Amino acid sequence: MMLLSFHIVAIGVLAGVIGNIAYQMGKKEGIRLAVHEFESQQSSSEESPPVT
């Protein structure tokens, strides 16, 4: 019974670690995409003058 409990805890810890790694990678990817979109908007607004 103790071995079963140990396996349940180990699987939970493993799932938590993998989930945390995936979350951090996704967060970094999201930040990278946001910066890329911001830079592309800045460069497109600099290239074309505003219409008045």
C-alpha positions in Angstrom: 0.0 0.0 0.0 2.9 2.4 0.8 4.4 1.6 -2.6 1.1 2.5 -4.3 1.0 5.8 -2.4 4.6 6.6 -3.4 3.8 6.0 -7.0 0.8 8.2 -6.9 2.8 11.0 -5.3 5.7 10.5 -7.8 3.3 10.7 -10.8 1.8 13.9 -9.4 5.2 15.5 -8.9 6.2 14.5 -12.4 3.0 15.9 -13.9 3.5 19.1 -12.0 7.1 19.6 -13.1 6.2 18.8 -16.8 3.3 21.2 -16.6 5.4 23.9 -15.1 8.0 23.6 -17.8 5.4 23.6 -20.5 3.8 26.7 -19.0 7.1 28.6 -18.8 7.9 27.7 -22.4 4.5 28.9 -23.5 4.8 32.1 -21.6 8.2 32.8 -23.1 6.8 32.1 -26.6 3.8 34.4 -25.9 6.1 37.2 -24.8 8.3 36.7 -27.9 5.3 36.9 -30.2 4.0 40.0 -28.4 7.3 41.8 -28.8 7.5 40.7 -32.5 4.0 42.1 -33.2 4.8 45.3 -31.3 8.0 45.8 -33.3 6.2 45.1 -36.6 3.5 47.6 -35.7 6.1 50.2 -34.9 8.0 49.7 -38.1 4.8 49.8 -40.2 3.7 53.1 -38.6 7.2 54.6 -39.2 7.2 53.6 -42.9 3.8 55.1 -43.8 3.1 58.7 -42.8 -0.3 59.4 -41.2 -3.1 60.4 -43.6 -4.5 63.9 -42.8 
